Amino acid sequence: KMVELKVGDLVIFKNNSNQDFFPITSYHPNHSEYREFDLKSPIQSGGKYQYKFEKTGVWKYKDNANFQATGEIRVSK
């Protein structure tokens, strides 16, 4: 999925599945591209996570529990 936002907008991840969802930046090897965005633990079924983007750029992410699930967040001024 791709989402377009403006600086200061919130993105909300809601886990509607029956498995954990663990969004993190998808840059290797150390996931340091937008470290503030990375969660420290997965979102459990029925849970949600919101984050306010303060940096412009194209931020790719993946589900750390399922590497095939990926997305991109484009943040502009």
PyMOL commands that place a pseudoatom at each C-alpha (Angstrom):
pseudoatom trace, name=CA, resn=LYS, resi=1, chain=A, elem=C, hetatm=0, pos=[0.000, 0.000, 0.000]
pseudoatom trace, name=CA, resn=MET, resi=2, chain=A, elem=C, hetatm=0, pos=[1.020, 3.592, -0.592]
pseudoatom trace, name=CA, resn=VAL, resi=3, chain=A, elem=C, hetatm=0, pos=[-0.219, 6.521, 1.479]
pseudoatom trace, name=CA, resn=GLU, resi=4, chain=A, elem=C, hetatm=0, pos=[0.419, 10.221, 0.857]
pseudoatom trace, name=CA, resn=LEU, resi=5, chain=A, elem=C, hetatm=0, pos=[0.610, 12.598, 3.832]
pseudoatom trace, name=CA, resn=LYS, resi=6, chain=A, elem=C, hetatm=0, pos=[1.697, 16.113, 4.726]
pseudoatom trace, name=CA, resn=VAL, resi=7, chain=A, elem=C, hetatm=0, pos=[4.241, 16.868, 7.465]
pseudoatom trace, name=CA, resn=GLY, resi=8, chain=A, elem=C, hetatm=0, pos=[2.388, 16.731, 10.787]
pseudoatom trace, name=CA, resn=ASP, resi=9, chain=A, elem=C, hetatm=0, pos=[-0.259, 14.265, 9.568]
pseudoatom trace, name=CA, resn=LEU, resi=10, chain=A, elem=C, hetatm=0, pos=[-0.966, 11.082, 11.495]
pseudoatom trace, name=CA, resn=VAL, resi=11, chain=A, elem=C, hetatm=0, pos=[-0.924, 7.625, 10.014]
pseudoatom trace, name=CA, resn=ILE, resi=12, chain=A, elem=C, hetatm=0, pos=[-2.890, 4.987, 11.898]
pseudoatom trace, name=CA, resn=PHE, resi=13, chain=A, elem=C, hetatm=0, pos=[-2.240, 1.278, 11.517]
pseudoatom trace, name=CA, resn=LYS, resi=14, chain=A, elem=C, hetatm=0, pos=[-5.156, -0.823, 12.711]
pseudoatom trace, name=CA, resn=ASN, resi=15, chain=A, elem=C, hetatm=0, pos=[-4.682, -4.562, 12.969]
pseudoatom trace, name=CA, resn=ASN, resi=16, chain=A, elem=C, hetatm=0, pos=[-7.898, -6.210, 11.755]
pseudoatom trace, name=CA, resn=SER, resi=17, chain=A, elem=C, hetatm=0, pos=[-6.246, -9.596, 11.295]
pseudoatom trace, name=CA, resn=ASN, resi=18, chain=A, elem=C, hetatm=0, pos=[-5.946, -12.475, 13.721]
pseudoatom trace, name=CA, resn=GLN, resi=19, chain=A, elem=C, hetatm=0, pos=[-2.122, -12.278, 13.627]
pseudoatom trace, name=CA, resn=ASP, resi=20, chain=A, elem=C, hetatm=0, pos=[0.337, -9.780, 15.061]
pseudoatom trace, name=CA, resn=PHE, resi=21, chain=A, elem=C, hetatm=0, pos=[1.324, -6.855, 12.825]
pseudoatom trace, name=CA, resn=PHE, resi=22, chain=A, elem=C, hetatm=0, pos=[4.745, -5.280, 13.334]
pseudoatom trace, name=CA, resn=PRO, resi=23, chain=A, elem=C, hetatm=0, pos=[5.420, -2.295, 11.020]
pseudoatom trace, name=CA, resn=ILE, resi=24, chain=A, elem=C, hetatm=0, pos=[9.060, -1.174, 10.802]
pseudoatom trace, name=CA, resn=THR, resi=25, chain=A, elem=C, hetatm=0, pos=[11.105, 0.735, 8.226]
pseudoatom trace, name=CA, resn=SER, resi=26, chain=A, elem=C, hetatm=0, pos=[12.253, -1.579, 5.479]
pseudoatom trace, name=CA, resn=TYR, resi=27, chain=A, elem=C, hetatm=0, pos=[15.815, -0.387, 4.988]
pseudoatom trace, name=CA, resn=HIS, resi=28, chain=A, elem=C, hetatm=0, pos=[18.593, -2.854, 5.767]
pseudoatom trace, name=CA, resn=PRO, resi=29, chain=A, elem=C, hetatm=0, pos=[20.715, -3.773, 7.536]
pseudoatom trace, name=CA, resn=ASN, resi=30, chain=A, elem=C, hetatm=0, pos=[19.906, -1.642, 10.579]
pseudoatom trace, name=CA, resn=HIS, resi=31, chain=A, elem=C, hetatm=0, pos=[16.466, -0.072, 9.876]
pseudoatom trace, name=CA, resn=SER, resi=32, chain=A, elem=C, hetatm=0, pos=[17.915, 3.357, 10.623]
pseudoatom trace, name=CA, resn=GLU, resi=33, chain=A, elem=C, hetatm=0, pos=[16.225, 5.390, 7.896]
pseudoatom trace, name=CA, resn=TYR, resi=34, chain=A, elem=C, hetatm=0, pos=[13.341, 6.598, 10.110]
pseudoatom trace, name=CA, resn=ARG, resi=35, chain=A, elem=C, hetatm=0, pos=[14.059, 4.882, 13.405]
pseudoatom trace, name=CA, resn=GLU, resi=36, chain=A, elem=C, hetatm=0, pos=[11.501, 6.984, 15.332]
pseudoatom trace, name=CA, resn=PHE, resi=37, chain=A, elem=C, hetatm=0, pos=[8.714, 5.300, 13.353]
pseudoatom trace, name=CA, resn=ASP, resi=38, chain=A, elem=C, hetatm=0, pos=[9.719, 1.728, 14.249]
pseudoatom trace, name=CA, resn=LEU, resi=39, chain=A, elem=C, hetatm=0, pos=[7.691, -0.036, 16.903]
pseudoatom trace, name=CA, resn=LYS, resi=40, chain=A, elem=C, hetatm=0, pos=[9.407, -1.948, 19.667]
pseudoatom trace, name=CA, resn=SER, resi=41, chain=A, elem=C, hetatm=0, pos=[6.712, -4.656, 19.781]
pseudoatom trace, name=CA, resn=PRO, resi=42, chain=A, elem=C, hetatm=0, pos=[3.964, -5.890, 17.437]
pseudoatom trace, name=CA, resn=ILE, resi=43, chain=A, elem=C, hetatm=0, pos=[0.394, -4.622, 17.277]
pseudoatom trace, name=CA, resn=GLN, resi=44, chain=A, elem=C, hetatm=0, pos=[-1.844, -7.400, 18.500]
pseudoatom trace, name=CA, resn=SER, resi=45, chain=A, elem=C, hetatm=0, pos=[-5.108, -8.366, 16.824]
pseudoatom trace, name=CA, resn=GLY, resi=46, chain=A, elem=C, hetatm=0, pos=[-7.634, -5.548, 17.265]
pseudoatom trace, name=CA, resn=GLY, resi=47, chain=A, elem=C, hetatm=0, pos=[-4.938, -3.063, 18.297]
pseudoatom trace, name=CA, resn=LYS, resi=48, chain=A, elem=C, hetatm=0, pos=[-3.712, 0.075, 16.576]
pseudoatom trace, name=CA, resn=TYR, resi=49, chain=A, elem=C, hetatm=0, pos=[-0.653, 2.290, 16.316]
pseudoatom trace, name=CA, resn=GLN, resi=50, chain=A, elem=C, hetatm=0, pos=[-0.516, 5.910, 15.265]
pseudoatom trace, name=CA, resn=TYR, resi=51, chain=A, elem=C, hetatm=0, pos=[2.461, 8.008, 14.303]
pseudoatom trace, name=CA, resn=LYS, resi=52, chain=A, elem=C, hetatm=0, pos=[2.850, 11.673, 13.346]
pseudoatom trace, name=CA, resn=PHE, resi=53, chain=A, elem=C, hetatm=0, pos=[5.322, 12.127, 10.502]
pseudoatom trace, name=CA, resn=GLU, resi=54, chain=A, elem=C, hetatm=0, pos=[7.586, 15.143, 11.013]
pseudoatom trace, name=CA, resn=LYS, resi=55, chain=A, elem=C, hetatm=0, pos=[10.044, 14.487, 8.151]
pseudoatom trace, name=CA, resn=THR, resi=56, chain=A, elem=C, hetatm=0, pos=[9.455, 14.777, 4.418]
pseudoatom trace, name=CA, resn=GLY, resi=57, chain=A, elem=C, hetatm=0, pos=[10.455, 11.818, 2.289]
pseudoatom trace, name=CA, resn=VAL, resi=58, chain=A, elem=C, hetatm=0, pos=[9.409, 8.439, 1.000]
pseudoatom trace, name=CA, resn=TRP, resi=59, chain=A, elem=C, hetatm=0, pos=[9.356, 5.993, 3.888]
pseudoatom trace, name=CA, resn=LYS, resi=60, chain=A, elem=C, hetatm=0, pos=[9.075, 2.313, 3.046]
pseudoatom trace, name=CA, resn=TYR, resi=61, chain=A, elem=C, hetatm=0, pos=[7.910, -0.100, 5.705]
pseudoatom trace, name=CA, resn=LYS, resi=62, chain=A, elem=C, hetatm=0, pos=[7.317, -3.801, 6.137]
pseudoatom trace, name=CA, resn=ASP, resi=63, chain=A, elem=C, hetatm=0, pos=[5.663, -6.108, 8.612]
pseudoatom trace, name=CA, resn=ASN, resi=64, chain=A, elem=C, hetatm=0, pos=[8.501, -7.525, 10.718]
pseudoatom trace, name=CA, resn=ALA, resi=65, chain=A, elem=C, hetatm=0, pos=[6.295, -10.580, 11.357]
pseudoatom trace, name=CA, resn=ASN, resi=66, chain=A, elem=C, hetatm=0, pos=[5.584, -11.077, 7.617]
pseudoatom trace, name=CA, resn=PHE, resi=67, chain=A, elem=C, hetatm=0, pos=[8.254, -9.631, 5.291]
pseudoatom trace, name=CA, resn=GLN, resi=68, chain=A, elem=C, hetatm=0, pos=[5.987, -9.991, 2.245]
pseudoatom trace, name=CA, resn=ALA, resi=69, chain=A, elem=C, hetatm=0, pos=[3.617, -7.333, 3.630]
pseudoatom trace, name=CA, resn=THR, resi=70, chain=A, elem=C, hetatm=0, pos=[5.085, -3.980, 2.615]
pseudoatom trace, name=CA, resn=GLY, resi=71, chain=A, elem=C, hetatm=0, pos=[4.031, -0.399, 2.036]
pseudoatom trace, name=CA, resn=GLU, resi=72, chain=A, elem=C, hetatm=0, pos=[5.189, 3.134, 1.452]
pseudoatom trace, name=CA, resn=ILE, resi=73, chain=A, elem=C, hetatm=0, pos=[4.376, 6.443, 3.104]
pseudoatom trace, name=CA, resn=ARG, resi=74, chain=A, elem=C, hetatm=0, pos=[5.106, 9.607, 1.111]
pseudoatom trace, name=CA, resn=VAL, resi=75, chain=A, elem=C, hetatm=0, pos=[5.350, 12.735, 3.243]
pseudoatom trace, name=CA, resn=SER, resi=76, chain=A, elem=C, hetatm=0, pos=[5.506, 16.191, 1.673]
pseudoatom trace, name=CA, resn=LYS, resi=77, chain=A, elem=C, hetatm=0, pos=[5.331, 19.785, 2.942]
for i in range(1, 77): cmd.bond("trace and resi %d" % i, "trace and resi %d" % (i + 1))
show_as sticks, trace
zoom trace
